[in-house]
């Protein structure tokens, strides 16, 4: 089993153990956090789809990158900071790196970024790093529910590389993507809640969606732990290249109110 997959599985085991210890040791009462909140998420991501063609014409071959790298799991951490700007107004900053580097095999001749790769062994690298800033507004709140909506500005830093023998080809792209944002929270009791959070937009040549659901448990007035699921899906279809990918995550982590 590749070292990256072993590390991802070991990480999941260690996080589950840590969450269990904190839950057993915690004696928390839920309190409203009005200051900044640091959110650290550690995810194991499975690749469901990753189709690539560069360029997106007869000079490029469409192939399944996930057929080369495998489905995972892959280690996928992210860090987020949220802070109140004014009553009902909030700022969220997010860094979400995602990287895969695996060796596999091509089942057909592939033309990619001006190079030709033969059937057989190849090394593939996929990187999709996301940096976002979100403004959101609390438009509904009662003792059971909180709903927030806003807009997100996303910087996408992406790269795909193939290597075979002495042949290497890389397609990289950095761009800005505007997204809509929605957050929902269902309070279960004074210590726990279910949350939904999503950035997304579709139209024109592509789409981008990042959706998560979590169970959150307060350990004390500052620290909470969570476990959840995440869906990351999107891509673009343009003359310079075609790439659509989808990842399913299992996530664990903690929130710290500062």
N, C-alpha and C positions, 0 to 999 in steps of 0.2 A: 504494500500500500504506500503511495507517495507520502513523503514526509509532511507535506502541507495538509493532507487529509487527516493524518494521524494527529497533528497538532490541533486541528479544528475539533476533532472528537475529544481529545484530552481537555481542551478548553471548555467544551460543553459540560463535561463531567465535573470539572472543578467549580464552575459557576453554579451548577445545580447544588453541589455540596455547600457552597458558601451561602446561597439563598436559604437552604434548609436550616443552617446554623443560626442565621440572623433571625429567621422567623421564630425559631424555638426560644431564642434569647430575648427577643424584642418584647417590650411592654409599651406599646405606643398608643397615643390618642391622636386622632386626626386634627390637624390645625391648618388654617389657611396660610399659605406661604406667599408673602407679598414681595419678598426680595428676589434676587437672581436665583435660578435653579440650574444646576449643572447636571446634565443627563449623559451617562456613559453607557453605551450599548455595545455588547459583544454578540456578533451574529454568526451562525453557521448557514451559508448560502448554498443552495442547490441550483444548478443551471438547467433550466427546462428547455430553453431554446436560445440559439445564437447564430443567426444566419448572416453571412457576410458576402459582399461582392464589391470589389474595388479595382477599377472604376465600374460604374453601374451601366456597362454597355458590352459590346462584343469583345472588348479587350480585357474583360474581367470574368472570372468564373464564380458563380454563386455556390457556396459550400457551407456545411454546418461546422462552425468552429467548435461547438460543444462535442461533435463527433471526434475531434482531435484531443481536446483537453479532458473530456469526461464530464460527468454531471456534478461532481463534488462529493462531500461538502468542502467549501472554501471559507477561510476565515474572513469575516467582513465586519470590522468594528466601525463605530461612528461616535461622534461627540457633539453635544448640543448645549447651547446656553440660552436660556430664556429669561427675560427681565421685563418688569412693568415700566412702561414709559409714562403713563398717566392712567387714571381710573378707566378701566375697560380696554386700554390700549397696551399692546405687548409687542416686544421685539424678540425674534428667535434667530439665532445664528447656528449654522450646522455645517460640519465637515464630515463627509461620508465617502471615504476611499473604498475602492473595490479593485482587486488585482488578482489575476490568474496567470500562472506560468507552468505549463505542463508539456510533456512530450507525448506524441501519439503517432497516428498514421493517417495519411491521405488515401482515400479509396479511388481517387481519380486525379488526373492532371489538373492543376489549379493555376490559373493566371491571376496574379495579385499584385497590384501597385507596380506594374511594369516588369515583373519577374515571373518566371515559370517554375513551378514546383512539381516534381514528379510523384507518381504513386509511390507510397512508402513512408518511412519515418520522417517526422518533422517536429520541430519545437514551435509551440504557439504561445503567444503572450497577449493577454487582453487586460486593458486597464480602463476603468470608468470611474473617475473621481468627480465628486460633486460637492460644490461649496455654495451655500444658500443663505440668504437673508430674507426673513419673513416679517411683515407687519400683519398683526391680526387683532380683531376687535371682538370682545365678548358681547354678542347680541342677545343672548338668552341665558338666564341663570335662575334656578330655584333650588330648594334643598336636595333634589335628586339629580338634576341635570345641569350641565354647562355646555354651551355651544359657542364656538368662535369661528370666524371666517376672515379671510384676508388674501393677500397676494404675496408671492414668493419670487424673488429674482435668483436665478440659478446660473452659476458658472460651471460649464461642463468641460472637463479635461480628459479626453479619451484618446486611446492609442491601441492599435492592433499590429502585431509583428509576427511574421513567419520566418523561420530559419531552417535551412536544409543544406548541410555541407557548407560550402562557401557562399551560398546565396542567402541574402537577407533582404526583406522588404518591410517597410513600416508605413502605416497610414495613421496620422495623428490629427486631432481636431480640438480646438478650444473655441467655445462659443457661449453666448448668453441665451438663456431660455426663460421666458416669463411663464409663471404657473399660478393657478388658483390654489388656495389653501383652505382646509376645513379641519376643525378639531371638535370632537365630542367626548363628553365624560359622563358616565353613569355611576353615581355614588352608591355603593352597596351597603356600607355601614360606616362607622366613624374611623375605620382603619383601612378600608379597601375600596377599590373602584375599578371599573372597566373603562378603557380609553380607546378612542379611534383618532388617528391623525393621518392626513393625506395631502400631498401636493400632486397636481395633475392638470394636464391640458392636452387636447387632441385637435388636430386640424392641419391643413396644408400638407407638407410632405412627411409629417411624422407625428409622434405622440410621446408623452412622458408621464408615467404614473409611479408614485411611491406611496404605498398604503400600508398602515400598520394597525394592529389591534393588540392591546396589552391588558393583563391583569396586574394591578399595582397594589402593593401592600406597604403601609407605613410602619416603619420600625420604631421611629421616635419622631420628635417634632421637626427634625432636619433630614433624616435619611429614609428613603423608600427603596424597595426592590421591586423588580418587575420581570415578567416572562410573557412572551407573545409571539406573534407571527407577522411576517412582512412580505409584501409583494412588490417587486421592482420590475417594471415593464416599460419598454419603449424602444424608439429607434427613429431612423430617418431614411427616406427614399429620395435621393437626389442624383443628379448626373455624376457627381464626383464619387459617390459611394452609396451602398445599401447595407444597412445593419439594423436588425431588430433582435432584441434579446429579452429574456424573461428569467427572473430569479425568484425562488421561494426561500424565505429565511425562517429559521427558528432563532428567537432572540432572548437574551437575558441581560440584566444590568441593574444599575442603581441610579437614583436621583438624589442629589444633595442640595438642600436649601442653604444658601449662603447669607 
